[in-house]
Amino acid sequence: MSLTSAATEVTVAVEAARELERAVEKFGPMASPHEGWAVIREELDELWEHVKANTGRGPEARKEAIQVAAMALRYVFDLCEEAP
């Protein structure tokens, strides 16, 4: 992995962490696995709209992909048991 690649990965991880923090502050913790699935599905559907419109590599699709990552992390933090 190159330094440029590593820096990009860290940048994306920081963006996902910021989105996670924003969502938790705005909406609080997820209440159930059903809610978690629905939130992730909503974000994924928004990303899918960009893919279908052939804009899946653009800035708005990137934003949606970051939101998918953040909501997946939120699911883990809010709903999953600690790893053994």
C-alpha positions in Angstrom: 0.0 0.0 0.0 1.4 3.4 -0.9 1.3 6.4 1.4 -1.2 8.1 -0.9 -3.5 5.1 -0.7 -3.1 4.9 3.1 -3.8 8.6 3.4 -7.0 8.3 1.3 -8.2 5.3 3.4 -7.7 7.3 6.5 -9.5 10.3 5.0 -12.5 8.0 4.1 -12.5 6.5 7.6 -12.5 9.9 9.2 -15.4 11.0 7.0 -17.4 7.9 8.0 -16.6 8.6 11.7 -17.8 12.2 11.3 -21.0 11.0 9.6 -21.5 8.4 12.4 -21.1 11.1 15.0 -23.5 13.4 13.2 -26.2 10.7 12.9 -25.9 9.6 16.6 -26.2 13.3 17.7 -29.2 13.8 15.5 -31.1 10.5 15.9 -29.7 8.8 19.0 -28.9 5.1 19.1 -30.6 2.5 16.9 -33.4 0.8 18.9 -33.4 -2.6 17.2 -31.8 -4.7 14.5 -34.9 -4.1 12.3 -34.4 -0.3 12.6 -30.7 -0.7 11.9 -31.4 -2.8 8.8 -33.9 -0.2 7.5 -31.5 2.7 8.0 -28.7 0.9 6.2 -31.2 -0.2 3.4 -32.3 3.4 3.0 -28.8 4.7 2.5 -28.0 1.7 0.2 -31.0 2.5 -1.9 -29.9 6.1 -2.3 -26.5 4.9 -3.5 -28.2 2.4 -5.8 -30.1 5.3 -7.4 -26.7 6.9 -8.4 -25.4 3.6 -9.7 -28.5 3.2 -11.9 -28.2 6.8 -13.1 -24.6 6.1 -14.1 -23.4 8.7 -11.5 -22.1 6.1 -9.1 -18.6 7.5 -9.2 -19.5 11.1 -8.5 -19.4 13.2 -5.3 -23.0 12.5 -4.4 -22.6 8.8 -4.7 -19.4 9.0 -2.6 -21.4 10.8 0.1 -24.0 8.0 0.0 -21.3 5.4 0.2 -19.8 7.1 3.3 -23.3 7.1 4.8 -23.7 3.4 4.2 -20.3 2.8 5.9 -21.3 5.1 8.9 -24.6 3.3 9.4 -23.0 -0.1 9.2 -20.6 1.1 12.0 -23.5 2.5 13.9 -25.3 -0.9 13.7 -22.3 -2.6 15.2 -21.8 -0.1 18.0 -25.5 0.2 18.9 -26.8 -3.3 18.4 -24.1 -6.0 18.3 -22.6 -7.8 21.2 -18.9 -7.3 21.9 -16.6 -9.5 19.9 -15.2 -12.5 21.9 
